[in-house]
Amino acid sequence: MLRIDRWKEGARTVVKLQGRLGGELVAVLENELAAAGPANGVILDLGGLGHADPSGLEVLRAAIRGGAQVRSVTGFVASLLGPG
């Protein structure tokens, strides 16, 4: 189960994830990120994300490489995402 909330904070869009990211939910996240606009205008709030499968992690890494900022990430998810 994954809950995705998206809202504006000034010029940026916050995308908040809660739950587990994997399977068909990865495509849902990709759609949400595309709707949020360019990655450098996105803030990823990962404090409620408990787990992500490899494909979900790759989508998150791609957004971060594209300039998305990360807010509130657990140590476990940070270790899955790797350095950076």
DOTORKOL-431517 format. One record per atom (N, C-alpha, C, O): x, z, y; residue number from 0; atom name. Coordinates in steps of 0.001 Angstrom, whole numbers, always signed. Each point is the difference from the previous one (the first is absolute). Last residue first. Example, Ala and Ser with C-alpha at 12.3 -4.5 7.8 and 13.67 -1.06 7.14 Angstrom:
// residues 2
NODE        xx        zz        yy   num   atome
NODE    +12850     +7080     -2250     1       N
NODE      +820       +60     +1190     1      CA
NODE      -770      +730     +1090     1       C
NODE      +509      +169     +1108     1       O
NODE      -219      -239     -6828     0       N
NODE      -890        +0     +1190     0      CA
NODE      +900        +0     +1200     0       C
NODE     +1036      +665       -19     0       O
This chain:
// residues 84
NODE        xx        zz        yy   num   atome
NODE    +24701     -1388    +10289    83       N
NODE      -448      -784     +1150    83      CA
NODE     -1070      +696      +670    83       C
NODE      -525      -491     +1000    83       O
NODE     +1886      +667     -6413    82       N
NODE      +628      +257     +1297    82      CA
NODE      -573      -872     +1102    82       C
NODE      -507     -1097      -232    82       O
NODE     -2820     +1887     -3832    81       N
NODE     +1441      -182       +78    81      CA
NODE      +519      +237     +1398    81       C
NODE      -753      +380      +896    81       O
NODE     -3779       -95     -3234    80       N
NODE      +263     -1084      +942    80      CA
NODE     +1493      -272      +138    80       C
NODE      +402     -1124      +301    80       O
NODE     -1889     +4764     -2947    79       N
NODE      -387     -1266      -638    79      CA
NODE      +319     -1187      +898    79       C
NODE      +422     -1052      -480    79       O
NODE      +243     +5385     +2174    78       N
NODE     +1012      -294     -1021    78      CA
NODE      -324     -1292      -743    78       C
NODE      +910      -726      -399    78       O
NODE     -4012     +2303     +3565    77       N
NODE     +1222      -430      +687    77      CA
NODE     +1082      -344     -1013    77       C
NODE      +734      -970      +188    77       O
NODE     -4675     +2860     -1812    76       N
NODE      -201     -1405      +366    76      CA
NODE     +1220      -527      +737    76       C
NODE      +384     -1152      -199    76       O
NODE      -238     +5704      -916    75       N
NODE       -89      -816     -1211    75      CA
NODE      -146     -1477      +335    75       C
NODE      +725      -835      -542    75       O
NODE      -789     +4065     +4037    74       N
NODE     +1338      -197      -555    74      CA
NODE       -12      -892     -1225    74       C
NODE      +903      -816      -190    74       O
NODE     -4795      +110     +3766    73       N
NODE      +453     +1073      -882    73      CA
NODE     +1409      -310      -505    73       C
NODE      +426     -1155       -12    73       O
NODE     -2423      -472     +4845    72       N
NODE      +170      -445     -1385    72      CA
NODE      +485     +1184      -839    72       C
NODE      +831      +785      +454    72       O
NODE     -2229     -1968     +4751    71       N
NODE      -500      +963      -976    71      CA
NODE       +63      -521     -1440    71       C
NODE     -1017      -393      -571    71       O
NODE     +1792     -3429     +3758    70       N
NODE      -368     +1327      +493    70      CA
NODE      -427      +827     -1208    70       C
NODE      -735      -481      -863    70       O
NODE     +3493     -4465     +2176    69       N
NODE      -577      +901     -1002    69      CA
NODE      -208     +1358      +632    69       C
NODE      +880      +542      +668    69       O
NODE      -638     -5958     +1266    68       N
NODE      +515     +1364       +51    68      CA
NODE      -698      +829     -1062    68       C
NODE     -1169      -227      -312    68       O
NODE     +2205     -5319      +556    67       N
NODE      -994     +1080       -20    67      CA
NODE      +707     +1347       +38    67       C
NODE     +1036      +188      -637    67       O
NODE     +1131     -4652      +438    66       N
NODE       -45      +795     +1217    66      CA
NODE     -1039     +1099       +35    66       C
NODE       -93      +726      +989    66       O
NODE     +1633     -3905     -4585    65       N
NODE      -572      -784     +1094    65      CA
NODE      -158      +772     +1292    65       C
NODE      -367      -571     +1028    65       O
NODE     +1846     +2649     -5057    64       N
NODE     +1028      -970      +405    64      CA
NODE      -477      -833     +1184    64       C
NODE      +799      -397      +848    64       O
NODE     -3934     +3266     -2731    63       N
NODE     +1040      +775      +689    63      CA
NODE     +1123      -915      +469    63       C
NODE      +479      +127     +1126    63       O
NODE     -3863     -2018     -3755    62       N
NODE      -547      +373     +1309    62      CA
NODE     +1045      +760      +816    62       C
NODE      +143      -229     +1201    62       O
NODE      +972      -834     -5607    61       N
NODE       -54     -1225      +812    61      CA
NODE      -538      +311     +1392    61       C
NODE      +509      -521      +993    61       O
NODE      -512     +3996     -4196    60       N
NODE     +1366      -318      +446    60      CA
NODE       +11     -1226      +904    60       C
NODE      +711       -25     +1005    60       O
NODE     -4807     +1188     -3033    59       N
NODE      +383      +979     +1020    59      CA
NODE     +1390      -295      +543    59       C
NODE      +215       +48     +1211    59       O
NODE     -1689     -2672     -4764    58       N
NODE      -806      -308     +1187    58      CA
NODE      +359      +965     +1129    58       C
NODE      +140      -414     +1151    58       O
NODE     +1848     +1223     -5309    57       N
NODE      +565     -1198      +624    57      CA
NODE      -782      -399     +1246    57       C
NODE      +597      -429      +987    57       O
NODE     -2161     +4018     -3652    56       N
NODE     +1218      +368      +737    56      CA
NODE      +591     -1206      +707    56       C
NODE      +479      +116     +1128    56       O
NODE     -4099      -866     -3968    55       N
NODE      -425      +705     +1205    55      CA
NODE     +1188      +402      +854    55       C
NODE       -28      -121     +1225    55       O
NODE      +842     -1763     -5425    54       N
NODE      -515     -1027      +908    54      CA
NODE      -491      +629     +1309    54       C
NODE      +148      -596     +1066    54       O
NODE     +1487     +3525     -4516    53       N
NODE     +1040      -870      +574    53      CA
NODE      -527     -1065      +968    53       C
NODE      +633      -274     +1020    53       O
NODE     -3649     +4605     -1344    52       N
NODE      +676      -753     -1056    52      CA
NODE     +1008      -960      +639    52       C
NODE       +33      -121     +1225    52       O
NODE     -1716     +5008      +711    51       N
NODE      -121     -1453      +177    51      CA
NODE      +743      -686     -1132    51       C
NODE     +1110      +395      -357    51       O
NODE     -3284     +4872     +2137    50       N
NODE      +789      -840      -899    50      CA
NODE      -217     -1460      +363    50       C
NODE     -1047      -364      +536    50       O
NODE      -771     +3986     +2122    49       N
NODE      +590      +774     -1085    49      CA
NODE      +901      -792      -916    49       C
NODE      +919      +559      -599    49       O
NODE     -2808      -520     +5975    48       N
NODE      +276      -899     -1126    48      CA
NODE      +737      +778     -1079    48       C
NODE     +1104      +498      +224    48       O
NODE     -2425     +1093     +4235    47       N
NODE      -964      +226     -1071    47      CA
NODE      +213      -881     -1211    47       C
NODE      -779       +49      -953    47       O
NODE     +3559      -320     +4921    46       N
NODE       -29     +1402      -372    46      CA
NODE      -945      +322     -1142    46       C
NODE      +221      +968      -728    46       O
NODE     +1119     -5165     +3351    45       N
NODE       +83      +101     -1465    45      CA
NODE       -61     +1441      -490    45       C
NODE      +310      +261     -1163    45       O
NODE     -1185     -3893     +5455    44       N
NODE      -125     +1437      -227    44      CA
NODE      -111      +198     -1505    44       C
NODE     -1048      -253      -595    44       O
NODE     +2926     -3828     +4012    43       N
NODE      -454      +359     -1342    43      CA
NODE       -16     +1516      -123    43       C
NODE     +1045      +643      +103    43       O
NODE     -1323     -4332     +4124    42       N
NODE      +503     +1310      -403    42      CA
NODE      -599      +296     -1367    42       C
NODE     -1222       +40      -148    42       O
NODE     +2074     -4860     +3213    41       N
NODE      -705      +837      -976    41      CA
NODE      +726     +1324      -192    41       C
NODE     +1230       +55       -30    41       O
NODE       +40     -4164     +2551    40       N
NODE     -1046      +706      +730    40      CA
NODE      -775      +966      -878    40       C
NODE     -1058      +492      +394    40       O
NODE     +4505     -3457     -1973    39       N
NODE      +657      +837     +1015    39      CA
NODE      -998      +709      +908    39       C
NODE      +397      +772      +873    39       O
NODE     -1832     -3854     -4319    38       N
NODE      +514     +1253      -561    38      CA
NODE      +632      +883     +1063    38       C
NODE       -78     +1225       -95    38       O
NODE     -3915     -4698     +1335    37       N
NODE     +1429       -42      -328    37      CA
NODE      +518     +1371      -426    37       C
NODE      -404     +1025      +549    37       O
NODE     -4737     -1181     -1171    36       N
NODE      +840      -774      +903    36      CA
NODE     +1456       +42      -415    36       C
NODE      +317      +425     -1111    36       O
NODE     -4520     +1345     -1024    35       N
NODE      +577      +903     +1006    35      CA
NODE      +885      -739      +985    35       C
NODE      +282      +520     +1079    35       O
NODE     -2257     -2618     -4934    34       N
NODE     -1007      +212     +1046    34      CA
NODE      +538      +876     +1130    34       C
NODE      -468       -90     +1135    34       O
NODE     +3177      -601     -4923    33       N
NODE      -161     -1278      +696    33      CA
NODE      -999      +142     +1154    33       C
NODE      +208      -551     +1081    33       O
NODE      +351     +4227     -3916    32       N
NODE     +1180      -194      +840    32      CA
NODE       -79     -1306      +774    32       C
NODE      +393       -55     +1166    32       O
NODE     -3791      +961     -4278    31       N
NODE       -76      +948     +1118    31      CA
NODE     +1183      -177      +949    31       C
NODE      -164       +24     +1220    31       O
NODE      +159     -2543     -5205    30       N
NODE     -1039      -475      +914    30      CA
NODE      -124      +906     +1218    30       C
NODE      -151      -484     +1122    30       O
NODE     +3066     +1825     -4560    29       N
NODE      +531     -1198      +663    29      CA
NODE     -1004      -544     +1005    29       C
NODE      +383      -393     +1101    29       O
NODE     -1794     +3953     -3832    28       N
NODE      +933      +436     +1033    28      CA
NODE      +581     -1206      +745    28       C
NODE      +107       +31     +1226    28       O
NODE     -2805      -982     -4871    27       N
NODE      -826      +594     +1051    27      CA
NODE      +894      +469     +1151    27       C
NODE      -314      -230     +1168    27       O
NODE     +2409     -1293     -5043    26       N
NODE      -553     -1120      +764    26      CA
NODE      -885      +498     +1136    26       C
NODE       -22      -597     +1076    26       O
NODE     +1676     +3768     -4056    25       N
NODE     +1120      -533      +782    25      CA
NODE      -491     -1162      +860    25       C
NODE      +386      -117     +1163    25       O
NODE     -3189     +2202     -4401    24       N
NODE       -16      +637     +1317    24      CA
NODE     +1153      -473      +884    24       C
NODE       -58      +140     +1222    24       O
NODE      -579     -1329     -5883    23       N
NODE      -730      -857      +937    23      CA
NODE       -67      +602     +1402    23       C
NODE      -321      -701      +961    23       O
NODE     +4019     +2969     -3713    22       N
NODE      -941      -979      -540    22      CA
NODE      -643      -845     +1079    22       C
NODE      +667      -470      +921    22       O
NODE     +1189     +4999      +973    21       N
NODE      +428      -800     -1140    21      CA
NODE     -1070      -995      -404    21       C
NODE     -1131       +54      +482    21       O
NODE     +2007     +4802     +2498    20       N
NODE       +59     -1427      +312    20      CA
NODE      +525      -756     -1207    20       C
NODE     +1133      +215      -430    20       O
NODE     -3719     +4805     +1611    19       N
NODE      +973      -717      -818    19      CA
NODE      -107     -1491      +280    19       C
NODE     -1092      -567       -15    19       O
NODE      -274     +4620     +3572    18       N
NODE      -276      -221     -1413    18      CA
NODE     +1147      -714      -692    18       C
NODE     +1173      +255      +272    18       O
NODE     -2258      -811     +4933    17       N
NODE      -201     +1250      -726    17      CA
NODE      -337      -339     -1442    17       C
NODE      -922      -771      -265    17       O
NODE     +2871     -1562     +5337    16       N
NODE      -258      -116     -1438    16      CA
NODE      -136     +1386      -603    16       C
NODE      +780      +905      +298    16       O
NODE     -1068     -3607     +4827    15       N
NODE      +192     +1254      -727    15      CA
NODE      -410      -183     -1457    15       C
NODE     -1105      -455      -295    15       O
NODE     +2574     -2380     +4995    14       N
NODE      -567      -235     -1324    14      CA
NODE      +350     +1233      -832    14       C
NODE     +1166      +249      -306    14       O
NODE     -1359     -1719     +5884    13       N
NODE      +372      +944     -1052    13      CA
NODE      -717      -403     -1276    13       C
NODE     -1207      -244        +3    13       O
NODE     +2775     -2565     +4623    12       N
NODE     -1047      +251      -984    12      CA
NODE      +541      +929     -1074    12       C
NODE     +1044      -264      -596    12       O
NODE      +182      -761     +6205    11       N
NODE      +383       -17     -1414    11      CA
NODE     -1217      +266      -887    11       C
NODE     -1004      +555      +445    11       O
NODE     +1144      -419     +4451    10       N
NODE      +268     -1377      -406    10      CA
NODE      +306      -124     -1493    10       C
NODE      +125     -1113      -512    10       O
NODE     -2661     +5389     +1722     9       N
NODE      +596      -801     +1057     9      CA
NODE      +155     -1438      -475     9       C
NODE      -964      -614      -458     9       O
NODE      -503     +2752     -3184     8       N
NODE      +587     +1034      +858     8      CA
NODE      +760      -750     +1080     8       C
NODE     +1147      -400      -200     8       O
NODE     -5170      -888     -3833     7       N
NODE      +936      -312     +1085     7      CA
NODE      +461     +1285      +666     7       C
NODE      -780      +932      +196     7       O
NODE      -817     -1574     -5544     6       N
NODE      -500      +182     +1358     6      CA
NODE     +1111      -325      +996     6       C
NODE     +1177       -76      -350     6       O
NODE     -2723      +408     -5370     5       N
NODE      +754      -746     +1006     5      CA
NODE      -645      +228     +1360     5       C
NODE     -1217      -119      +146     5       O
NODE     +1495     +1974     -5756     4       N
NODE      -648       +70     +1306     4      CA
NODE      +888      -729      +998     4       C
NODE     +1226       +56       -87     4       O
NODE     -1922      +442     -5595     3       N
NODE      +758      -583     +1104     3      CA
NODE      -848      +106     +1261     3       C
NODE     -1128      -491       +44     3       O
NODE     +1539     +2619     -5424     2       N
NODE      -777      -101     +1226     2      CA
NODE      +922      -537     +1080     2       C
NODE     +1112      +496      +185     2       O
NODE     -1252      -464     -5900     1       N
NODE      +743       -90     +1251     1      CA
NODE      -990       -99     +1146     1       C
NODE      -953      -778       -43     1       O
NODE     +1482     +1804     -5715     0       N
NODE      -840        +0     +1179     0      CA
NODE      +884        +0     +1241     0       C
NODE      +966      +760       +83     0       O
